[in-house]
Amino acid sequence: MRYLHTMIRVSDLNSSLDFFCKTLDMSEVRRVENENGRFTLVYLAAPHDLDAARQTDSPLIELTYNWDVEVYAGGRNFGHLAFETDNIYATCDKIRAAGVVVNRPPRDGRMAFIRTPDGISIEFLQKGAPLAPREPWASMPNTGNW
């Protein structure tokens, strides 16, 4: 068995692409427009996975945008995504500088959570051993739900 992709439904494709591509540095690797089904699928790859994703050998995020207005509630859009990062503090600094709330700060040097524009949680995990605790993260409280 091989992991292929994670699908999340999005309510605003442009807002979601801006979030994933500009804030998280992901890249669009393919797109499917289905007029009969009235939906668009956009497949995204993380920077480290981009070369493999172009050959369909890497996990992807599939953004599903249904053209007809639909409200996603109660987990119908998804639970959370997880990414490994080389430096959790640098990642969270970049995300926060982009105006995104870090809901669960990396107080432990190991784990943080944010949310997409559609409220989907994204977990960041430090690659290897946790980094030594440091400010402002070490004393920062949680914000909202994660």
DSSP file (Angstrom, degrees, kcal/mol; ACC not computed):
  #  RESIDUE AA STRUCTURE BP1 BP2  ACC     N-H-->O    O-->H-N    N-H-->O    O-->H-N    TCO  KAPPA ALPHA  PHI   PSI    X-CA   Y-CA   Z-CA
    1    1 A M              0   0    0      0, 0.0     2,-0.4     0, 0.0     0, 0.0   0.000 360.0 360.0 360.0 141.0    0.0    0.0    0.0
    2    2 A R        -     0   0    0      0, 0.0     2,-0.3     0, 0.0     0, 0.0  -0.996 360.0-121.1-131.2 131.9    1.2    3.5   -0.8
    3    3 A Y        +     0   0    0     -2,-0.4     3,-0.1     1,-0.2     0, 0.0  -0.540  33.3 174.7 -70.4 130.7   -0.1    6.8    0.5
    4    4 A L        -     0   0    0      1,-0.3    56,-1.6    -2,-0.3     2,-0.3   0.856  48.0 -36.1-105.1 -57.6   -1.3    9.0   -2.4
    5    5 A H  E     -a   60   0A   0     54,-0.3     2,-0.5    57,-0.0    -1,-0.3  -0.986  40.2-121.6-162.3 167.2   -3.0   12.1   -1.2
    6    6 A T  E     -a   61   0A   0     54,-2.2    56,-3.4    -2,-0.3     2,-0.5  -0.988  28.0-148.5-117.7 128.6   -5.2   13.8    1.3
    7    7 A M  E     +a   62   0A   0     -2,-0.5     2,-0.4    54,-0.2    56,-0.2  -0.835  17.7 176.5-100.6 131.7   -8.4   15.5    0.1
    8    8 A I  E     -a   63   0A   0     54,-2.6    56,-2.7    -2,-0.5     2,-0.3  -0.999  26.0-130.3-129.7 139.1   -9.8   18.5    1.8
    9    9 A R  E     -a   64   0A   0     68,-0.7     2,-0.4    -2,-0.4    56,-0.2  -0.684  25.0-161.9 -84.6 137.9  -12.9   20.4    0.6
   10   10 A V        -     0   0    0     54,-2.5    56,-0.5    -2,-0.3     3,-0.2  -0.931  20.1-154.8-123.5 146.7  -12.4   24.2    0.4
   11   11 A S  S    S+     0   0    0     -2,-0.4     2,-0.4     1,-0.3    -1,-0.1   0.712  91.4  31.9 -91.5 -22.3  -15.0   26.9    0.2
   12   12 A D     >  -     0   0    0      1,-0.1     4,-2.4     2,-0.0    -1,-0.3  -0.887  66.0-167.6-138.2 103.4  -12.8   29.5   -1.6
   13   13 A L  H  > S+     0   0    0     -2,-0.4     4,-2.8     1,-0.2     5,-0.2   0.899  87.9  50.0 -61.7 -43.9  -10.2   28.1   -4.0
   14   14 A N  H  > S+     0   0    0      1,-0.2     4,-2.4     2,-0.2    -1,-0.2   0.917 111.9  47.5 -63.7 -42.8   -8.3   31.3   -4.4
   15   15 A S  H  > S+     0   0    0      2,-0.2     4,-2.2     1,-0.2    -1,-0.2   0.910 114.1  47.6 -62.8 -42.3   -8.0   31.9   -0.7
   16   16 A S  H  X S+     0   0    0     -4,-2.4     4,-2.9     2,-0.2     5,-0.3   0.901 111.8  49.2 -67.5 -41.0   -6.9   28.3   -0.1
   17   17 A L  H  X>S+     0   0    0     -4,-2.8     4,-2.9     2,-0.2     5,-0.6   0.904 110.5  51.4 -64.7 -40.2   -4.3   28.4   -2.9
   18   18 A D  I  X>S+     0   0    0     -4,-2.4     4,-1.9    -5,-0.2     5,-1.1   0.931 113.3  45.8 -59.7 -45.6   -3.0   31.7   -1.5
   19   19 A F  I  X>S+     0   0    0     -4,-2.2     5,-1.3     3,-0.2     4,-0.9   0.964 119.8  37.3 -62.1 -55.2   -2.7   30.1    1.9
   20   20 A F  I  <5S+     0   0    0     -4,-2.9     6,-2.3     3,-0.2     4,-0.2   0.893 125.7  36.7 -69.7 -39.9   -1.1   26.8    0.8
   21   21 A C  I  <5S+     0   0    0     -4,-2.9     4,-0.3    -5,-0.3    -3,-0.2   0.897 127.9  29.6 -84.1 -41.1    1.2   28.2   -1.9
   22   22 A K  I  <<S+     0   0    0     -4,-1.9    -3,-0.2    -5,-0.6    -2,-0.1   0.916 129.4  34.3 -86.2 -44.9    2.3   31.6   -0.5
   23   23 A T  I  <<S+     0   0    0     -5,-1.1    -3,-0.2    -4,-0.9    -4,-0.1   0.907 132.0  29.2 -77.9 -41.9    2.2   30.9    3.3
   24   24 A L  S   <S-     0   0    0     -5,-1.3    -1,-0.2    -4,-0.2    -3,-0.2   0.386  99.9-125.9-102.0   3.2    3.3   27.3    3.2
   25   25 A D        +     0   0    0     -4,-0.3    -4,-0.2    -6,-0.2    -3,-0.1   0.739  55.2 153.0  60.4  26.2    5.4   27.4    0.0
   26   26 A M        -     0   0    0     -6,-2.3     2,-0.4    20,-0.1    20,-0.2  -0.437  33.7-138.8 -81.0 162.6    3.5   24.5   -1.6
   27   27 A S  E     -B   45   0A   0     18,-2.3    18,-2.4    -2,-0.1     2,-0.4  -0.959  12.6-119.4-126.8 141.9    3.3   24.2   -5.4
   28   28 A E  E     +B   44   0A   0     -2,-0.4    16,-0.2    16,-0.2     3,-0.1  -0.650  30.1 175.6 -74.9 127.5    0.4   23.2   -7.6
   29   29 A V  E     -     0   0A   0     14,-3.1     2,-0.3    -2,-0.4    15,-0.2   0.652  63.4  -4.8-109.1 -22.0    1.4   20.1   -9.6
   30   30 A R  E     -B   43   0A   0     13,-1.1    13,-2.9     2,-0.0    -1,-0.4  -0.971  55.6-156.3-165.9 160.4   -1.8   19.4  -11.5
   31   31 A R  E     -B   42   0A   0     -2,-0.3     2,-0.5    11,-0.2    11,-0.2  -0.998   1.9-161.5-142.6 140.2   -5.4   20.6  -11.8
   32   32 A V  E     -B   41   0A   0      9,-2.8     9,-2.8    -2,-0.3     2,-0.6  -0.989   3.9-166.2-124.7 122.1   -8.6   19.0  -13.0
   33   33 A E  E     -B   40   0A   0     -2,-0.5     2,-0.6     7,-0.2     7,-0.2  -0.943   5.7-172.0-106.1 121.1  -11.6   21.1  -14.0
   34   34 A N  E  >> +B   39   0A   0      5,-3.0     5,-1.8    -2,-0.6     4,-1.2  -0.868   9.6 178.9-119.3  98.5  -14.8   19.0  -14.3
   35   35 A E  T  45S+     0   0    0     -2,-0.6    -1,-0.2     2,-0.2     3,-0.1   0.897  83.1  51.2 -66.4 -40.7  -17.7   21.0  -15.8
   36   36 A N  T  45S+     0   0    0      1,-0.2    -1,-0.2     2,-0.1    -2,-0.1   0.915 118.5  37.3 -63.5 -42.5  -20.2   18.1  -15.7
   37   37 A G  T  45S-     0   0    0      2,-0.1    -1,-0.2    30,-0.0    -2,-0.2   0.581 105.9-132.3 -83.9 -10.6  -19.4   17.4  -12.0
   38   38 A R  T  <5 +     0   0    0     -4,-1.2    29,-2.7     1,-0.2    30,-0.5   0.929  64.6 110.3  58.5  51.1  -19.1   21.1  -11.3
   39   39 A F  E   < -BC  34  66A   0     -5,-1.8    -5,-3.0    27,-0.2     2,-0.4  -0.980  54.5-145.1-148.6 161.2  -15.9   20.8   -9.3
   40   40 A T  E     -BC  33  65A   0     25,-2.5    25,-3.0    -2,-0.3     2,-0.5  -0.992  10.5-160.1-125.9 135.5  -12.1   21.6   -9.5
   41   41 A L  E     -BC  32  64A   0     -9,-2.8    -9,-2.8    -2,-0.4     2,-0.5  -0.969   7.5-173.4-113.9 130.4   -9.4   19.5   -8.1
   42   42 A V  E     -BC  31  63A   0     21,-2.1    21,-3.2    -2,-0.5     2,-0.5  -0.991  10.2-153.2-125.4 124.7   -6.0   21.1   -7.4
   43   43 A Y  E     -BC  30  62A   0    -13,-2.9   -14,-3.1    -2,-0.5   -13,-1.1  -0.852  14.0-168.6-102.4 129.5   -3.1   18.9   -6.3
   44   44 A L  E     -BC  28  61A   0     17,-2.8    17,-2.2    -2,-0.5     2,-0.4  -0.882   7.0-159.0-120.3 146.7   -0.3   20.4   -4.2
   45   45 A A  E     -B   27   0A   0    -18,-2.4   -18,-2.3    -2,-0.3    15,-0.1  -0.952  22.7-117.8-123.7 145.2    3.1   19.2   -3.2
   46   46 A A    >>  -     0   0    0     -2,-0.4     3,-1.2    13,-0.4     4,-0.7  -0.427  38.1-105.1 -71.7 154.9    5.4   20.4   -0.3
   47   47 A P  G >4 S+     0   0    0      0, 0.0     3,-1.0     0, 0.0     4,-0.4   0.876 121.0  50.4 -52.5 -43.2    8.7   21.9   -1.4
   48   48 A H  G 34 S+     0   0    0      1,-0.2     4,-0.2     2,-0.1     3,-0.2   0.776 115.7  43.6 -66.2 -25.6   10.7   18.8   -0.4
   49   49 A D  G <> S+     0   0    0     -3,-1.2     4,-2.7     1,-0.1    -1,-0.2   0.395  83.1 102.5 -99.6   1.5    8.3   16.5   -2.3
   50   50 A L  H <X S+     0   0    0     -3,-1.0     4,-1.7    -4,-0.7     5,-0.2   0.899  80.7  46.1 -60.4 -48.3    8.0   18.6   -5.5
   51   51 A D  H  4 S+     0   0    0     -4,-0.4     4,-0.5     1,-0.2    -1,-0.2   0.931 117.2  44.2 -61.2 -45.4   10.3   16.7   -7.8
   52   52 A A  H >4>S+     0   0    0     -4,-0.2     5,-2.7     1,-0.2     3,-1.2   0.871 109.5  57.7 -66.0 -36.1    8.8   13.3   -6.8
   53   53 A A  H ><5S+     0   0    0     -4,-2.7     3,-1.7     1,-0.3    -1,-0.2   0.838  97.2  60.9 -65.2 -32.6    5.3   14.7   -7.0
   54   54 A R  T 3<5S+     0   0    0     -4,-1.7    -1,-0.3     1,-0.3    -2,-0.2   0.721 109.7  43.1 -66.2 -19.0    5.8   15.7  -10.6
   55   55 A Q  T < 5S-     0   0    0     -3,-1.2    -1,-0.3    -4,-0.5    -2,-0.2   0.219 118.9-114.0-106.8  11.9    6.4   12.0  -11.2
   56   56 A T  T < 5S+     0   0    0     -3,-1.7    -3,-0.2     1,-0.1    -2,-0.1   0.758  85.4 117.4  59.6  31.1    3.4   11.0   -9.0
   57   57 A D      < +     0   0    0     -5,-2.7    -4,-0.2    -8,-0.1    -5,-0.1   0.221  59.3  67.8-106.5  14.3    5.7    9.3   -6.4
   58   58 A S  S    S-     0   0    0     -6,-0.3    -2,-0.0    -5,-0.1    -9,-0.0  -0.957  88.2 -95.8-136.3 150.4    4.9   11.6   -3.5
   59   59 A P        -     0   0    0      0, 0.0   -13,-0.4     0, 0.0     2,-0.3  -0.336  45.6-167.3 -62.1 145.7    2.0   12.3   -1.2
   60   60 A L  E     -a    5   0A   0    -56,-1.6   -54,-2.2   -15,-0.1     2,-0.5  -0.868  23.5-123.2-129.7 162.3   -0.1   15.3   -2.3
   61   61 A I  E     -aC   6  44A   0    -17,-2.2   -17,-2.8    -2,-0.3     2,-0.7  -0.949  24.6-154.2-102.7 128.7   -2.9   17.5   -0.9
   62   62 A E  E     -aC   7  43A   0    -56,-3.4   -54,-2.6    -2,-0.5     2,-0.6  -0.916   1.9-157.7-104.2 115.0   -5.9   17.5   -3.1
   63   63 A L  E     -aC   8  42A   0    -21,-3.2   -21,-2.1    -2,-0.7     2,-0.6  -0.832   9.4-159.7 -89.2 121.0   -8.0   20.7   -2.7
   64   64 A T  E     -aC   9  41A   0    -56,-2.7   -54,-2.5    -2,-0.6     2,-0.6  -0.908   8.3-173.6-105.9 118.8  -11.6   19.9   -3.8
   65   65 A Y  E     - C   0  40A   0    -25,-3.0   -25,-2.5    -2,-0.6     2,-0.5  -0.941   9.7-156.9-115.0 112.5  -13.6   23.0   -4.8
   66   66 A N  E     - C   0  39A   0     -2,-0.6   -27,-0.2   -56,-0.5     4,-0.2  -0.768  12.3-143.9 -87.0 128.3  -17.3   22.3   -5.5
   67   67 A W  S    S+     0   0    0    -29,-2.7     2,-0.3    -2,-0.5    -1,-0.1   0.812  80.7  76.0 -66.8 -30.7  -18.6   25.1   -7.7
   68   68 A D  S    S-     0   0    0    -30,-0.5    -2,-0.1     1,-0.1     2,-0.1  -0.621 100.9 -96.5 -82.4 141.7  -22.0   25.1   -6.1
   69   69 A V        +     0   0    0     -2,-0.3     2,-0.3     2,-0.0    -1,-0.1  -0.329  54.5 164.8 -60.7 129.6  -22.2   26.8   -2.7
   70   70 A E        -     0   0    0     -4,-0.2     2,-0.5   -59,-0.1    -4,-0.1  -0.986  30.8-138.0-148.4 136.7  -21.9   24.2    0.1
   71   71 A V        -     0   0    0     -2,-0.3     2,-0.6     2,-0.0    -2,-0.0  -0.849  15.9-151.4 -98.4 129.2  -21.1   24.7    3.8
   72   72 A Y        +     0   0    0     -2,-0.5     2,-0.3   -63,-0.0     3,-0.1  -0.890  30.7 150.4-104.2 118.5  -18.8   22.1    5.3
   73   73 A A    >   +     0   0    0     -2,-0.6     3,-1.2     1,-0.1    -2,-0.0  -0.904  44.8  37.9-138.9 165.7  -19.3   21.4    9.0
   74   74 A G  T 3  S-     0   0    0     -2,-0.3    -1,-0.1     1,-0.3    -2,-0.0   0.815 128.0 -54.2  64.4  33.2  -18.9   18.6   11.5
   75   75 A G  T 3  S+     0   0    0     -3,-0.1    -1,-0.3     3,-0.1     3,-0.0   0.546  99.6 129.2  82.8   5.5  -15.6   17.3   10.0
   76   76 A R  S <  S+     0   0    0     -3,-1.2   -67,-0.1     1,-0.2    -2,-0.1   0.744  76.6  46.5 -67.7 -20.8  -16.9   16.8    6.5
   77   77 A N  S    S-     0   0    0      1,-0.3   -68,-0.7   -69,-0.1     2,-0.2   0.772 122.8 -82.2 -93.4 -26.6  -13.9   18.7    5.2
   78   78 A F        -     0   0    0    -70,-0.1    -1,-0.3     1,-0.1    43,-0.1  -0.767  22.7-109.8 149.1 173.0  -11.2   16.9    7.2
   79   79 A G  S    S-     0   0    0      1,-0.3    42,-1.3    -2,-0.2     2,-0.3   0.860  73.3 -43.7 -96.3 -82.4   -9.3   16.5   10.5
   80   80 A H  E     -d  121   0B   0     40,-0.2     2,-0.3    35,-0.0    -1,-0.3  -0.994  38.7-137.2-152.9 158.9   -5.7   17.7   10.2
   81   81 A L  E     -d  122   0B   0     40,-1.9    42,-3.5    -2,-0.3     2,-0.4  -0.773  20.5-148.7-106.8 156.0   -2.6   17.5    8.0
   82   82 A A  E     -d  123   0B   0     -2,-0.3     2,-0.4    40,-0.2    42,-0.2  -0.994  13.1-177.3-133.2 136.7    0.9   17.0    9.3
   83   83 A F  E     -d  124   0B   0     40,-2.5    42,-2.6    -2,-0.4     2,-0.4  -0.982  21.7-135.0-129.6 140.5    4.2   18.2    8.0
   84   84 A E  E     -d  125   0B   0     -2,-0.4     2,-0.3    40,-0.2    42,-0.2  -0.765  27.4-165.1 -88.7 140.1    7.7   17.6    9.2
   85   85 A T  E     -d  126   0B   0     40,-2.6    42,-3.0    -2,-0.4     3,-0.3  -0.960  27.6-137.9-130.8 147.4    9.9   20.7    9.3
   86   86 A D  S    S+     0   0    0     -2,-0.3     2,-0.3     1,-0.3    -1,-0.1   0.813 101.1  17.1 -71.0 -30.1   13.6   21.3    9.6
   87   87 A N     >  -     0   0    0      1,-0.1     4,-2.4    38,-0.1    -1,-0.3  -0.816  64.2-167.0-147.4 101.9   13.2   24.1   12.1
   88   88 A I  H  > S+     0   0    0     -3,-0.3     4,-2.3    -2,-0.3     5,-0.2   0.827  90.5  52.6 -60.1 -34.6    9.8   24.5   13.9
   89   89 A Y  H  > S+     0   0    0      2,-0.2     4,-2.6     1,-0.2    -1,-0.2   0.928 109.9  46.6 -69.6 -44.5   10.7   28.0   15.1
   90   90 A A  H  > S+     0   0    0      2,-0.2     4,-2.2     1,-0.2    -2,-0.2   0.899 113.0  51.1 -63.2 -39.8   11.6   29.3   11.7
   91   91 A T  H  X S+     0   0    0     -4,-2.4     4,-2.2     1,-0.2    -2,-0.2   0.939 112.9  44.1 -62.2 -47.4    8.5   27.7   10.2
   92   92 A C  H  X S+     0   0    0     -4,-2.3     4,-2.7     2,-0.2     5,-0.2   0.854 110.8  55.1 -68.6 -34.7    6.2   29.3   12.9
   93   93 A D  H  X S+     0   0    0     -4,-2.6     4,-2.3     2,-0.2    -1,-0.2   0.934 110.6  46.0 -60.9 -45.6    8.0   32.7   12.6
   94   94 A K  H  X S+     0   0    0     -4,-2.2     4,-1.2     2,-0.2    -2,-0.2   0.913 113.8  48.3 -63.6 -44.0    7.3   32.7    8.8
   95   95 A I  H  <>S+     0   0    0     -4,-2.2     5,-1.9     1,-0.2     3,-0.4   0.924 113.0  47.1 -64.1 -45.0    3.7   31.7    9.3
   96   96 A R  H ><5S+     0   0    0     -4,-2.7     3,-1.8     1,-0.2    -1,-0.2   0.881 107.8  56.2 -66.1 -37.8    3.1   34.3   12.0
   97   97 A A  H 3<5S+     0   0    0     -4,-2.3    -1,-0.2     1,-0.3    -2,-0.2   0.776 101.3  59.2 -64.4 -25.0    4.7   37.0    9.8
   98   98 A A  T 3<5S-     0   0    0     -4,-1.2    -1,-0.3    -3,-0.4    -2,-0.2   0.432 126.0-103.4 -82.3   1.1    2.2   36.1    7.1
   99   99 A G  T < 5S+     0   0    0     -3,-1.8     2,-0.4     1,-0.3    -3,-0.2   0.607  76.8 137.6  89.9  12.3   -0.6   37.0    9.5
  100  100 A V      < -     0   0    0     -5,-1.9    -1,-0.3   -77,-0.0     2,-0.3  -0.782  54.4-122.2 -94.8 134.8   -1.6   33.4   10.4
  101  101 A V        -     0   0    0     -2,-0.4     2,-1.1    14,-0.1    14,-0.5  -0.567  11.7-140.7 -74.3 132.0   -2.3   32.6   14.1
  102  102 A V  E     -E  114   0B   0     -2,-0.3    12,-0.2     1,-0.2    41,-0.1  -0.830  20.9-172.1 -90.7  99.9   -0.2   29.8   15.6
  103  103 A N  E    S+     0   0B   0     -2,-1.1    40,-2.5    10,-0.7    11,-0.2   0.881  77.7  27.8 -66.2 -41.2   -3.0   28.2   17.6
  104  104 A R  E    S-E  113   0B   0      9,-1.9     9,-1.6    38,-0.2    -1,-0.3  -0.893  90.1-147.3-122.0  98.2   -0.7   25.8   19.5
  105  105 A P        -     0   0    0      0, 0.0     2,-2.0     0, 0.0     3,-0.3  -0.197  25.7-106.1 -65.0 157.1    2.7   27.4   19.7
  106  106 A P    >   +     0   0    0      0, 0.0     3,-1.8     0, 0.0     6,-0.1  -0.338  59.3 152.1 -80.8  58.6    5.9   25.1   19.6
  107  107 A R  T 3  S+     0   0    0     -2,-2.0    27,-0.1     1,-0.3     5,-0.1   0.834  74.0  47.2 -57.5 -33.3    6.5   25.6   23.3
  108  108 A D  T 3  S-     0   0    0      3,-0.3    -1,-0.3    -3,-0.3     4,-0.1   0.390 111.5-118.1 -91.0   2.5    8.2   22.2   23.5
  109  109 A G  S <  S+     0   0    0     -3,-1.8    22,-2.4     2,-0.2   -21,-0.2   0.635 100.5  72.3  71.7  12.0   10.4   22.8   20.4
  110  110 A R  S    S+     0   0    0      1,-0.3    16,-2.8    20,-0.2     2,-0.4   0.706  90.3  30.3-126.7 -40.1    8.6   19.9   18.8
  111  111 A M  E     + F   0 125B   0     14,-0.2    -3,-0.3    -6,-0.1    -1,-0.3  -0.977  47.8 166.9-140.3 141.2    5.0   20.5   17.7
  112  112 A A  E     - F   0 124B   0     12,-1.9    12,-2.9    -2,-0.4     2,-0.4  -0.975  15.5-152.0-145.2 157.9    2.7   23.4   16.6
  113  113 A F  E     +EF 104 123B   0     -9,-1.6    -9,-1.9    -2,-0.3   -10,-0.7  -0.990  14.9 169.1-132.7 142.8   -0.7   23.8   15.1
  114  114 A I  E     -EF 102 122B   0      8,-2.1     8,-2.6    -2,-0.4     2,-0.4  -0.796  25.8-124.2-132.2 179.1   -2.3   26.3   12.8
  115  115 A R  E     - F   0 121B   0    -14,-0.5     6,-0.2    -2,-0.3   -14,-0.1  -0.978  14.6-128.4-130.0 145.5   -5.6   26.4   10.9
  116  116 A T    >   -     0   0    0      4,-2.3     3,-2.3    -2,-0.4  -100,-0.1  -0.257  44.3 -91.2 -75.9 172.5   -6.3   27.0    7.2
  117  117 A P  T 3  S+     0   0    0      0, 0.0    -1,-0.1     0, 0.0  -101,-0.1   0.755 131.3  53.1 -57.7 -22.5   -8.9   29.6    6.0
  118  118 A D  T 3  S-     0   0    0      2,-0.1   -41,-0.1  -106,-0.0  -109,-0.1   0.302 123.6-104.8 -95.1   8.9  -11.5   26.8    6.2
  119  119 A G    <   +     0   0    0     -3,-2.3     2,-0.4     1,-0.3     0, 0.0   0.647  69.0 148.6  82.2  15.1  -10.6   25.9    9.8
  120  120 A I        -     0   0    0    -43,-0.1    -4,-2.3     1,-0.1    -1,-0.3  -0.705  46.7-122.4 -85.0 132.2   -8.6   22.7    9.0
  121  121 A S  E     -dF  80 115B   0    -42,-1.3   -40,-1.9    -2,-0.4     2,-0.4  -0.495  21.9-163.7 -76.4 140.1   -5.8   22.0   11.5
  122  122 A I  E     -dF  81 114B   0     -8,-2.6    -8,-2.1   -42,-0.2     2,-0.4  -0.995   6.9-154.5-123.1 126.8   -2.3   21.7   10.3
  123  123 A E  E     -dF  82 113B   0    -42,-3.5   -40,-2.5    -2,-0.4     2,-0.5  -0.834   2.6-160.1-101.1 136.0    0.3   20.1   12.6
  124  124 A F  E     -dF  83 112B   0    -12,-2.9   -12,-1.9    -2,-0.4     2,-0.4  -0.971   8.2-167.6-114.0 130.4    4.0   20.9   12.2
  125  125 A L  E     -dF  84 111B   0    -42,-2.6   -40,-2.6    -2,-0.5     2,-0.2  -0.964  24.6-117.1-120.2 133.6    6.5   18.5   13.8
  126  126 A Q  E     -d   85   0B   0    -16,-2.8     2,-0.2    -2,-0.4   -40,-0.2  -0.485  32.6-118.0 -66.9 129.9   10.2   19.1   14.3
  127  127 A K  S    S-     0   0    0    -42,-3.0     2,-0.1    -2,-0.2   -39,-0.1  -0.523  78.9 -14.8 -68.4 132.9   12.4   16.8   12.3
  128  128 A G  S    S+     0   0    0     -2,-0.2     3,-0.1    -3,-0.0    -2,-0.1  -0.428 123.9   4.8  74.0-146.8   14.5   14.7   14.6
  129  129 A A  S    S-     0   0    0      1,-0.1    -2,-0.0    -2,-0.1   -20,-0.0  -0.357  88.9 -94.1 -72.0 150.8   14.9   15.7   18.2
  130  130 A P        -     0   0    0      0, 0.0   -20,-0.2     0, 0.0     2,-0.2  -0.290  41.4-114.8 -59.9 148.6   13.0   18.7   19.6
  131  131 A L        -     0   0    0    -22,-2.4     3,-0.1     1,-0.1    -5,-0.0  -0.492  41.4 -87.4 -78.5 156.6   14.7   22.0   19.6
  132  132 A A        -     0   0    0     -2,-0.2    -1,-0.1     1,-0.1   -23,-0.1  -0.401  55.4 -96.0 -62.7 139.0   15.5   23.7   22.9
  133  133 A P        +     0   0    0      0, 0.0     2,-0.3     0, 0.0    -1,-0.1  -0.259  54.5 172.5 -56.6 142.2   12.6   25.8   24.2
  134  134 A R     >  -     0   0    0    -27,-0.1     4,-1.8    -3,-0.1     3,-0.5  -0.994  23.2 -64.5-152.3 155.5   12.9   29.5   23.3
  135  135 A E  T  4 S+     0   0    0     -2,-0.3   -28,-0.0     1,-0.3     0, 0.0  -0.487 104.4  24.5 -80.6 152.5   10.9   32.7   23.4
  136  136 A P  T  4 S+     0   0    0      0, 0.0     3,-0.5     0, 0.0     4,-0.4  -0.999 129.0  47.4 -83.0  -1.7    8.5   34.0   22.4
  137  137 A W  T >4 S+     0   0    0     -3,-0.5     3,-1.1     1,-0.2    -2,-0.3   0.858  98.9  65.6 -69.8 -38.3    7.2   30.4   21.9
  138  138 A A  T 3< S+     0   0    0     -4,-1.8    -1,-0.2     1,-0.3    -3,-0.1   0.810 114.5  29.5 -59.9 -32.9    8.1   28.9   25.3
  139  139 A S  T 3  S+     0   0    0     -3,-0.5    -1,-0.3    -5,-0.1    -2,-0.2   0.348  91.1 117.9-108.8   6.4    5.6   31.1   27.2
  140  140 A M    <   -     0   0    0     -3,-1.1   -33,-0.1    -4,-0.4     3,-0.1  -0.584  57.1-137.8 -78.4 129.2    3.0   31.7   24.5
  141  141 A P        -     0   0    0      0, 0.0    -2,-0.1     0, 0.0    -1,-0.1  -0.345  28.3 -88.8 -79.1 165.6   -0.4   30.3   25.3
  142  142 A N        -     0   0    0    -38,-0.1     2,-0.5    -2,-0.1   -38,-0.2  -0.369  36.5-147.4 -65.3 152.4   -2.7   28.5   23.0
  143  143 A T        -     0   0    0    -40,-2.5    -1,-0.0   -41,-0.1    -3,-0.0  -0.980  54.9 -40.4-126.4 117.4   -5.1   30.6   20.9
  144  144 A G  S    S-     0   0    0     -2,-0.5     2,-0.3     2,-0.0    -2,-0.0  -0.246 100.7 -32.3  67.1-155.9   -8.5   29.2   20.0
  145  145 A N              0   0    0      1,-0.1   -42,-0.1    -3,-0.1   -41,-0.1  -0.684 360.0 360.0 -98.9 153.8   -8.9   25.5   19.0
  146  146 A W              0   0    0     -2,-0.3   -32,-0.1   -43,-0.1    -1,-0.1   0.315 360.0 360.0-140.8 360.0   -6.3   23.4   17.2
